[in-house]
Amino acid sequence: MNKTIEIIVTPSGETRVETKGFAGSACRQASQFIEAALGRRTGEELTPEFHQLPEFQQVRQQNL
């Protein structure tokens, strides 16, 4: 799956940043600069992808 970062702006001017295709906390690192530019964070909703291990960690665990 391709890694993407979507920025959604509502008609009232609120913004939401959604990451797709990232495993684990890589999404936070990838979107950090956007969140900093947009201002104060008011909430966070973690997706099932956040709770997945990155691919290299999955392979490493399988080999142990």
CORBELKA-V191626 format. One record per helix or strand of 2 or more residues. SS is the DSSP state (alpha for helix, beta for strand). FROM is the first residue (numbers start at 1). LEN is the number of residues. Records with the same first field share a line. If there is no record, write none. Layout:
SS=FROM-LEN, FROM-LEN
This chain:
beta=4-6, 15-6
alpha=26-13, 48-4, 55-9
